[in-house]
Amino acid sequence: MMTISPAGFRNDIQGIRAIAVALVVVHHAGVVTPGGFIGVDVFFVVSGFVITRMLLKEFDAQGKINFRNFYLRRIRRLLLGCDNWKMPMWSRHL
């Protein structure tokens, strides 16, 4: 059963993405898994689906895609993740 929130968040797709991330974490934790790359492949395929869906939604709503704003949103999201991830590592060196 597919569940879509008002904002377009799809639990089924996010669940597949979470499984893919878990496969990568298990592989990097040293558990011998044949084809450990599968988690990375699935993650990128699902991420591509989500990004394409966002771009198509913007095109349907506005008749165009503003790639500048798209990339600014991606950069902002990545930088936020970097700050949250690296801050504990930096604090150990202070």
C-alpha positions as a Python dict, from the first residue, in 0.01 Angstrom:
ca = {
    (1, 'M'): (0, 0, 0),
    (2, 'M'): (145, 334, -108),
    (3, 'T'): (114, 619, 142),
    (4, 'I'): (167, 977, 23),
    (5, 'S'): (165, 1268, 265),
    (6, 'P'): (32, 1610, 162),
    (7, 'A'): (391, 1724, 95),
    (8, 'G'): (450, 1428, -140),
    (9, 'F'): (659, 1222, 104),
    (10, 'R'): (626, 858, 2),
    (11, 'N'): (683, 612, 284),
    (12, 'D'): (737, 320, 45),
    (13, 'I'): (1018, 496, -142),
    (14, 'Q'): (1179, 624, 178),
    (15, 'G'): (1160, 271, 321),
    (16, 'I'): (1349, 133, 21),
    (17, 'R'): (1607, 410, 62),
    (18, 'A'): (1646, 323, 433),
    (19, 'I'): (1701, -45, 349),
    (20, 'A'): (1966, 55, 94),
    (21, 'V'): (2147, 269, 353),
    (22, 'A'): (2129, -17, 604),
    (23, 'L'): (2287, -252, 347),
    (24, 'V'): (2576, -9, 300),
    (25, 'V'): (2625, 33, 676),
    (26, 'V'): (2623, -345, 730),
    (27, 'H'): (2875, -392, 452),
    (28, 'H'): (3107, -124, 594),
    (29, 'A'): (3070, -268, 943),
    (30, 'G'): (3268, -565, 818),
    (31, 'V'): (2986, -812, 771),
    (32, 'V'): (3075, -1022, 470),
    (33, 'T'): (2797, -958, 223),
    (34, 'P'): (2819, -1070, -137),
    (35, 'G'): (2747, -777, -365),
    (36, 'G'): (2779, -510, -97),
    (37, 'F'): (2755, -249, -372),
    (38, 'I'): (2384, -325, -421),
    (39, 'G'): (2287, -90, -138),
    (40, 'V'): (2471, 197, -308),
    (41, 'D'): (2312, 119, -644),
    (42, 'V'): (1962, 104, -496),
    (43, 'F'): (2018, 426, -301),
    (44, 'F'): (2122, 616, -614),
    (45, 'V'): (1836, 477, -822),
    (46, 'V'): (1581, 572, -557),
    (47, 'S'): (1742, 916, -510),
    (48, 'G'): (1728, 970, -886),
    (49, 'F'): (1359, 879, -882),
    (50, 'V'): (1288, 1124, -598),
    (51, 'I'): (1482, 1408, -765),
    (52, 'T'): (1317, 1346, -1103),
    (53, 'R'): (976, 1347, -936),
    (54, 'M'): (1057, 1681, -768),
    (55, 'L'): (1167, 1834, -1099),
    (56, 'L'): (857, 1708, -1282),
    (57, 'K'): (633, 1844, -1008),
    (58, 'E'): (800, 2186, -1041),
    (59, 'F'): (764, 2173, -1420),
    (60, 'D'): (395, 2083, -1395),
    (61, 'A'): (332, 2366, -1148),
    (62, 'Q'): (540, 2640, -1314),
    (63, 'G'): (594, 2528, -1673),
    (64, 'K'): (970, 2541, -1624),
    (65, 'I'): (1247, 2414, -1400),
    (66, 'N'): (1464, 2664, -1219),
    (67, 'F'): (1792, 2472, -1207),
    (68, 'R'): (1965, 2747, -1011),
    (69, 'N'): (1716, 2713, -725),
    (70, 'F'): (1728, 2335, -756),
    (71, 'Y'): (2105, 2325, -711),
    (72, 'L'): (2095, 2583, -432),
    (73, 'R'): (1846, 2362, -244),
    (74, 'R'): (2070, 2057, -297),
    (75, 'I'): (2382, 2243, -181),
    (76, 'R'): (2201, 2376, 126),
    (77, 'R'): (2078, 2027, 213),
    (78, 'L'): (2425, 1876, 170),
    (79, 'L'): (2596, 2148, 371),
    (80, 'L'): (2346, 2106, 653),
    (81, 'G'): (2430, 1735, 661),
    (82, 'C'): (2804, 1808, 656),
    (83, 'D'): (2774, 2049, 947),
    (84, 'N'): (2577, 1799, 1153),
    (85, 'W'): (2816, 1515, 1068),
    (86, 'K'): (3150, 1689, 1104),
    (87, 'M'): (3085, 1904, 1410),
    (88, 'P'): (3135, 1618, 1659),
    (89, 'M'): (3461, 1524, 1485),
    (90, 'W'): (3589, 1883, 1492),
    (91, 'S'): (3502, 1925, 1858),
    (92, 'R'): (3739, 1641, 1953),
    (93, 'H'): (4031, 1841, 1815),
    (94, 'L'): (3951, 2157, 2010),
}
